Every structure is written in structure tokens, then in C-alpha cells.
């Protein structure tokens, strides 16, 4: 019989898993850092380790030690005081036969008294770790032990759990973490497959049509793909063979005459999936003496252009649709970058409104924006948190929210269900703002927060005032946290770590799953059970993953974008010159 090998990786993994399951997440993160293993879940033995494995292993050791003591006492002439790993052991029950009989009679009398007063009360039962699942609560080893000196009964005393589900996705995860690398299709970013110079800056699925994906980037990259249903690969004979998406024609969203030095700086779908806004920034003209003006072009979902707005200074740094999908906000420099211009475009009327911030330089402090209604939006950046309204033919500033002295805001997100604003600052703090301008703070991350998203909710669901609203954040500290924005508790509802800087986080449109991405890999969790990922995906070593400027560039230079399709079954993940479409089977 082969004995299992016990090495430092296996010991550290058991301890790391125990810390996570006991909700000692900060300690687990410190152990992972000192251990110097980027992702313990990628260790080859990790998928085979069951829940509460450390406790099970220790318990088996205690049972083995008990057998050793019994053997020594049975062969010895004089009974020695019993001693275990943790010191002398107290007898679990009276040694004398008559004491045992008296105890048995008292138990019978007690049971009869209970039955006369009502239904019997169930006795406390010990657990081998299965019954508590993944709940981050103190484990059964912390309870008072009953009956004997064993921390747990033998694992053989309880059968493996039968997983019961009520409706979709309600069961406890016991399957191994799924690796999705074989469920991936790569899209070409250039008409010349041998060219890997285009750098992807942004990709977005159509929010209503899961077959349409758009992307923007350098080298005149502005494309719209149409994905058909997955069908068996023609070379596959087995119905169980992996299925690959088949892609229809690709539509270029920039005119063929534009120079290849043009950069599509961003794109934004309207929430109803009807329109797509694309901003582009041609570089210096032929003689290099001046810069060509940037523009925003509007397309329908069939890749037909229907409106265009020019005369922007470059770069256009922000595109945001209003909640009515009738107008789109753009933020751009003004007066040779000494000021900032806010432009609201109404593409169906080829009409635009503008407002100037003459003293705000985007070079000094970038701005972010979000709409809070059909006619109102907020801008956020530095010490500015300011509302604007569009009334008739003008944009008017509204209320300015008071921020902390010396605060430097950089991101903003609005939840239309709770009417709460969330902002981040450069120190890793999240502020939640109500409509009166009052705020409360979460000390969320150590360093820069890279992404902030609200959990989507089905529209028919009514939101009570005390119902939790969840917000996910990620940061350069390698952590992902989920917060209840309505909670007075300053601690996150749950947290996960990915070992390196997390650059993007995204909920599926139904809010059921959450994806987090580093420049190397993706993890997908069930939103209400984040103890282990449901699936992971790791990028390969193909040409194009590294930045074109240098194959030895650090991951801090990587350009990353990630988004879900409308059904939450495909995840687009782009880094530098590669764009992957990952199939995720729930």
C-alpha cells in the first residue's frame, strides 16, 4: 500500500484552506504571501482536497493515537495515566460497571420525562465538517465536546453529503474547480493575422444581444463581431467533444481611409443595446505639425453609422449613456489641455450641449462620470463630486457634494435601484453617498482601487429600504471584496484574493456570478458562495499577450478589458493584443 507524501506545500495548503473556511481571510492572505504561491488552488492536488480537510486529518491522527494507547495499555502490566497530544486525558465516563448502569437508568428516566412534556429534543450531534458546508462561521471544533475526548467522530461515521438544491444554482459546491482554457476561442484584432501590434483598450458585449461583441484599441482597431450559436467542430466525431463558437462577418467601425495610427479610445453601448458610441483619436497628420481633431461616431447594432460629432480635442476619456438611452456624455480636454469640456450628444437629433471647466486639467486629474437620470449626471475626480443637469439647450451645474480635505476621488458608480452613489479615492477608500449628500466610508483596499461595480438585479424585484445592495471592488492589493452598501458594518460581506493586482471585476447581468481578472488569469465565483471559485481560466504563452513594445514589459503595463455577454454564459477577456471569448457553463 502506498503512503501519501506530506510536504510543505500540502501542509501549507491545508492550513490555508482551514483559514479561509474559518473566515480568517487576512491571515490566509498573509500566509499565501509568505508561502510565495500565487494561487494555491492551482496546485495539482488541490482539486482532490475536501472541505475541512485539516480537521479531518488531525482527527484521524487522534484516532490513530487512541489505538496506540489502547494497545500499550492492553500489553502493559500497570495501567499508566492516559496522555494525548494535548496533555492528560480525563475519563469520558465512569469506569465502574455499577456507575455505568446507574447513569444508563438516569438517562432512561430523563427520556421518559421529556416524552411526557412534548416531543423529544434532538441531541447535539458532532460533525465531520460536511454539514456546515462553506459557511465562514466558527467550526465544530470550537464547540464543547460531548461523549469522548475526540475532537470529531471518525469521518466514516457520517456518509458523504447528498447535495440538495432548491431551484437553479442553490446547491453547495463540492465539485472541483473547472478550468475553462479548453472552452476558449480567440478573435483576430487585425485583418492581417500575422500582425500583433494592435493593443485592445476596451471590449463590450451588446447588453441585450449575446451574439454581438465590440472592441476598440490602437492601430485603427474598432470592430464588431457577430457570434453564432455554438455547434460541434466539423473535425469532431464525438458529441462530447468541445464546442467552439462560429463567427460570422466582422464589421470595421472606422472608415477604411483612416490611417493605421488612429486609436479608438473607447466605446459604450446604450443599455437597450440599440446604439454603440465609438470615440477615435487620429494621431499627428502627415507632416506632424498639428493634431487632427477627435470624434465620436454612433452606430446601430447592425454596424450602420448614423451620426457623427467632431471637433473634440483628444483624447476623449469618457463615454456614458443616460438612463433613457437618448443622450451620451463625453469628457475631453479643452484649450490645449488647460481645461475640460463636458459634451452631451443627442445622436438622433444630431444635437449637442457643452459645458466648460476652464481650470481643470485632465493631465493633472482624470474625471469619471455617471448618469443618475435621463437629464442628470455626476462628475467625479480629485476633490470634485458635482451634479449637472441638462435643461433645454444648456448644461447647468447643480449641487456640489462636500468631500474630505485632501481627498482625491477617481471613480464613481450609481445604483438606480437604491439611488446610492459609490466613489473611490486613491487611498483605497469607498464612499457611499445618499441623495442628501451624506456619506459613509469603507476602508476597502491597500492602495489604488481598479474597479467598482454594483451587483445587477432583475428589474421586477422590488427593493425594500432595508434590503442589502451589493457592491464589488478590486484593487492593486490583489483583493476582491463584496460590500453591502446599506450596512453600518465597515467590514466587507466577503473577500477573495488572486495573488496579484486585480484589474477588473464584473457581475453577470443577473448578478449570480462574479468574475475577477488579473493580467494572467480569471476566476469566477458564485456571488453568494465565494469560498472557492466555480471556474478559472489562465492565459497561455502565445504571442500577443505581452505588450508589443517589449516582450519583457511588466504586467503593470498590460492593457486589460473584461465583460460578460447578456446571458452570463460567455466572458470576453482581452489583454494587450489578444482577445479571448471564454465559454462558462453554469
N, C-alpha and C positions, 0 to 999 in steps of 0.2 A: 504494500500500500504506500502511495506517495504522500509524503508530508508536505504541506503547504509551506512556502518560504515566507519568512517575515523579515522585511527590510524597512528602512527608514521611510520610504515613500508610502508603504502600506500603513505603517503606524501613523504617520502624519495625516494621511487621508482619513483614517478612522476618526482621529481627533477632530479634524476639520469638519467632517460631516456631523459629528456629535455637536460641535459648537453651533453650526447652522441650525440643526434641528432643535436645539435648546434655545435658539434666538440670541446667542451671544455673537452677533454678526461683526461687531467691531473687533472682537478678539479673533474671530475667524479670519478677518481681513489682515490683521497683523501677522497671524501665523502664516498665511499664504504669502505675504511679502517676505518674511524671514526665510520661508521654505524655498522661495525663488522658483515656484512653479506657476506659470502664467494662468493655467486653467486646470485644476485638479480633476475636473470631470473628463478631461481628455486622456487621463492615464488609462492604459489598456485594461486594467482590472476594474475600473470604476463602474461600468455598467452592470457588473455582477454583484456589487455590494448592496445588500438590502438595507432597509431603514433601521436605525438604532443598532447598527452592526457592532459598534464598540461595546455597548452594554451587553449584547448577546455574546460576544467573545469573552468578555470579563466574566459573565455569568457561567459560561461553560468551564472557564478556568476554576471558578469557585466550586463548581460541582465536582470537577476532577480532584481538586484538593480535598474535598469532603471524602471522596472514595479512598484517597491515600490515607487519611486519618483513620477511617474505619478499618482499613487493612492493618495499619500499625497497631491499633487497639486490640484487634482480634488475635494477633500473633504475640502481643506483649504479655508479660506476667503481671505487671502492675499498670493499671489504667492511669495514664498521665493526663493532667489538665488539658482540655482541648484548646488549641490556639490556631487561629486562622491568619490570613494576610493582614488583617486589621486589628489583631490583638486577641485576648482571651474571648472564648465563646460562651455565652450563657445558655444553659439548657433550655430547649424550646418548650418542654412540657415536663410534668412531674415524672420522676424516674420510677417510683414505686407503683406496683400494679394496682393497689387499692386506691391510690391517689388518682390514677388514670380512670378507674371505674367511677369514683365519686365525681370527677369532672364530667364524665360522659353522662351520668344521671342528671347533673345540674343542667347540662345542655338540653337534654330531653325536656326537662321541666320548663325551661325558658322557651323552647319552641312551642310547647302546648299553650303557654300563656300568651304568646304572640298570636297564635291562631285564633284564640278566643276573642282577641281585641280587634281583629281585622285581618286583612291579607298579610302574608308573611313578608318581612322586609328582606330584600336581597342582601346577601353578604358582600362585603367589598371583595373584589377579585383582582388578583395581581395580573399584570400584563407583560407580554414579551415584547411590547413595542409596536405590535401591529394595530391595536385598536385605536391608538391615538393618532395614527396617520402621520401627517406632516405638521400638525398644529404646533406653533412655536411657544408652547407652554411648558412649565416645569415637568420633567419626565417622571414616570412612576418610581424611579429610583429615589426620588425626593420624598415619597410618601412613607408613613410609618409602616414597617414591615410586620406582617401578620403570619403567624404559624411557625415559621422556622427562620434560620439565620440567612437564608439565601436571598440575595437582592431581587432575583427574578425566579420564577419557576423555570424548569428546563424548557427550551423552545419546543421540544417535542410534545409538551403538554397541551399546546394550543395549535390548531391547524392553521395553515396559511389562510389569509383573509379572502373572503369572497367579495369581490368588488361589486357594490350595488350602485346603480345610477338611477337618478330620477330626472328624466329629460336629457337633453344633449349636454355633454361636457360637464356633468356633475360628479363624476366618479373621482376616486383618489388615484393618483398616478402611481402605478407600480411597474410599468414597462420601462425599458431602458430609454435613454435619451436618443432621439432619432437624429442621425447625421444626414443632412439634405444635399450633400455635394453631388450625389448621383441624380438629383432632381433639378438640375440646373441647365439653362440654355443661355448662351451668350449672344448679345446683339452687336453687330458691327456699327461703329460710330462714324465710319467714313466709307465713301464709295470705293476707295482703294483699300482692300483688306490688308495689304502689306504695310499700310501707314498706321502707325500707332502714336501719332503726335497730338491728336485731339484730346483735350482734357475735359472730362464731364464735370460740369459745375452743378447741375440740378436735373433731377428726373421726377416726373409726377404722372401717376395713373389718372385717367379720367375718373372723377369721383362717382360717376353713375354707370359707366360702361367699363367692365373689367378687361375688355379686349383692346383698349386704346392706351398707349403709353407714349409720353412726350419727353424729350430730353433737350438740354441746352448746354453749350460749352464753347471752348475755343475752336479755332480753325473752322469757323463757319458751321459749327455743329448746332443745328436746330431741326429736330426730326420728330416725326410722329409715326409710330408703328401700330399696326393692327394685328392682334394675336387671335388666331382661330382657336377652336376647341382643341384639347389635346387628343391626338389619335395615335394608335400604335405605330412605332417606327417600321418603315417598309421592310427593313432588313431583319426584323424580329419575327420569329415564328411563334414564340410563346406568348400567351395572353398575359403572363405575369411580367413580361419584360418592361423595363422603364418606358414611360411615355414621354414624348418630347413635344413641346408646342410647335405648331407650324405657323410661320409668319407670312402674312400677306404683304402687299406692296408697302414700301417705305416712302413717306412723303417728306420732302425737304421743305422747311418752313422759312427759308431765306431764298431770295432770288438767286438764280444761277450766276448772275453777273456780279454779285458781291465778292470782294477779294477774300481769299482764304485767311487773311489776317483778321477778319471780322470775328468778334466774340459775341455770342448770345449770352448776355449776363444773367438772365433769369427768365422764368416763366411762371404762370399762375392760371389754374383752371377756375372758372366760376363754379360755385358749389353744386349747381344743377347740371354741370358737365356740358353745357351748351357752347361756351366760349373759352378760348385759350388766348391769354396775353403773352407776348414774347418781346422782351427788350433786347436790343442789339447795339453793339458799340464798334463801329469800324475804327481801325487804328489810323495812324497818320496817313495822309494822302500821298500820292506818288512822289512828290518832291520833298516830303517830310516837313514842310513849312507850316502846316496847320493841321488841326484835328477836325475830322468830319463829325457832324452832329449825330448824336444817338437818337434812336427812335423806338417807339412801341407799336407793334403790329398786332392786330386782332384776327383770330382765325376761328372758324366753326369746327365742330368735331369731325367734319368730313375733310379737313385740311384745306378749306377755301378761305382765302383772305377777304375781309370785308371792311376793314377800317385801319387807318394808319395815322399816328401822331408823331411829328418830327420836332426838330429844333430844341432837343434836350442837350444840355451839357452832359458829358459822360464822366463817370458811369452812372447808370440808373441802378440804385442799390436796393430798391424795394418795390414789389408789385403786390397789391392787395385788392381783392374784390369786396364790394359792400355786401351786406347780408341779403339784399334784394337782387343781386347779380346784374344790376343795371349800370354800375359805375366802377371804375378801377382807379386806385390811387397809385401814383408813382412818386418816389423821392429821388431827387437828383441834385448835383451841385449847381451853384449859380454864381455869376460874377467871378469866374476863374477860381472857383472853389473857396471864395471868401464867405459865401452864404449858402443857403439851402432853399430849394424850390419844392413846394408841395403841389402836385398837379392831379386833379380829379378828372378823369376822362369818361365821357359817356359815348361809347363806340357806336351805338345805334343811331345817335344823333350827330356824330362827328363833332362833338362839342366838348370843351374842356374849361375847367376853372383852375386858377392858380393862387398860391399864397406864398409870400417870401419870408424867410427867416434870415435877414441880412447879416446877422452876427454869429451864425452857427456854421462852422466849417465841418464838413463830413470827414475831412482828413484828421481833425482833432477828436471828433466823437461821432461815431456812426449812429444813425437813428433807425429804430424799428417802429412798426405801426400795426394797428388792428382796428377793424371796424366794430362798433358796438350797436349799430343800427343801419337803416338804409341811408341816413343822412349824417351820421356822426361817426367820427373816428378819433383815436388817440395816437399821439406820437410819444416815443419813449427813447431817452438817451441822455447820458450824463446826469444832470440834475433836473432834466425836463420830463415831466409827465403831464401832458397838456391835451385837452379835448378841443376838437374843431367840429363845426357844423357847416354843412353845405345848404345854403338858403338862396334859392333863385339863381342868381348869376354870380355869386361870390362865396368865398370860404371865410368863415369868421372864427376867431379863437374863442374858446369857452373857458371853463374852469381849469385852473392850474392846481394840481394836487401837490401838497407840500411833502417834499422828500427830506430824508435825513441830511444834516450838514455833512458835506464831503462825500455824499453818496454818488456812485457812478452807475446809473441804470444802463442796461444794454439789450434786454429782451422783454417782450410783452406778449401776453396771450389772453384772449377774452373767452369766457364761457357764457353763451347766450341762455343756457338753462338756469343757471344760478345768478346771472348778471354780475359775476365777480371778475375782476381783472387780476392777473398774476404778472408780476415783473421780477426780473433778476438783476442783480448788480455784479460787479466784477469781483466782489469779495466772496461770492458763493451764497448769498442770502436771497431767499424768495420772499416777496411781499405780496400779500393778498389784500386787495382793495375792494371795499363795497361802494355802493353808489353815492354814499355821503362823503367819500374821500377818506374814511377811516381805514387803517391797515393793521395787520398783524404779520409777524415775520417768522420764517423758518430758517434756521441756520443749516442750510441744506448740504453744501459741499465745501471741500477744502480747495479753494481756487475757482477757476472760471467754470460757469455753467454753460454747457454747449448746446443743450436743447431743453425745451419746456413745452409740454403738450397736455391738454385736457383729455380725459377719457370720454370718447363719444358715448352717447346714449340714444336708444331708439326714440324717435320723435313722439310716439303715442304715450310714452311713460311720463306720468305726472311727477313733478319734483316738489316734495314737501320741504318746508323750511329747515327741518332737522335732518333731512336725508343727506348722506355724505356725497361729496363731489370730489372725485379723484383727479389728481394732477401728477404727472410723471416728469421727473427731471433726471438729467445725467450730466456728468462733468469730467474734467480732466483728471480727477482723482480716481477714476476707474469705477465709480459707483453709479448705480441707478436707484432712485428712491421713488416711492409712490406715497403721496400725501393726501390726507383728507383736508381739503381747503376750508371746511367748516368746523374742523376740530380745534379746540382750545389747546390740545396737546401739541407741544412743539416737536415731538418725535415723529418720524415717518411711520406710515402704516406698515411698510415693509421695505427692505433694501436688498439689492443684489450687487455683486461685484463681477467685473470681467477681466481684471488683471492689468489692463492698460487703459488709456484715456478712451472714454466712451464718447463718440462724436455725434451720435444720432439715436433717438428713441422715437417709436411710433406705435400707436394703438391700431388694431384692426378697426374698420369702420363700425363694427358692432361693439367694440370695447372689450371683447372677450379675451384677446391675446395682446401681448406687448412684445415688440422686438427692440433689441438694443444692438448697436453696431460699433465696433472698433474698426480700425483700418485693416484688420486681419480677419475678423470673423463676425458672425451674427449669432445671437442667442434669442430664442423665442420662449416666452413664459406664458402660462395661463394667468390672467390678471388677478384671479383670486387665489392662486396657489403658486407662489414663486420660489418654493424651496429648491426645486430642480427645474432646469429648462425642459420644455417639451421637445425642443429640437435645437440643433446647432448647425452652423454652416461655416466652413473655413475656406478661405481663398487659397488658390494654388500658387505655383511659381511661374505661371505663364507670363510672356512678355506683355506689358501694358499695365500691370498692377502698380509698378513703380512709376514715379514721376518721370516724364520724358526728359527733363533737364539732367537728371542724374540717376543712374540705377542704384546709387548708394545714398540717396537722399533719405533723411529721417522720416519716420511716419508722421511727424508733426507737419510736414509739407503736403501730406496727402489731401486730395480733394474728395470728399465723401458725400454721397446723397443716398437716401433710402426712403421708400414709400410702399404702402400696401395697395393692392387693387381693391375695387369696390366690394368684392366678395370676401376679402380677407383670406384668399387662398393662394395668392402669388405675391411675392415680395421682390421689388426691384432694388438692387444694391449696386451702386456704382462707385468705383474708386479710380481716380486718375483716368486712364484710357481704357477701362474695362467696365462693361455694364452687364450684370447677371440678372436673370429672371429666375427666381427660386420658387419651386412648387412646394406648398405647405399643405399637407393633408391633415385635417383636424381629427 
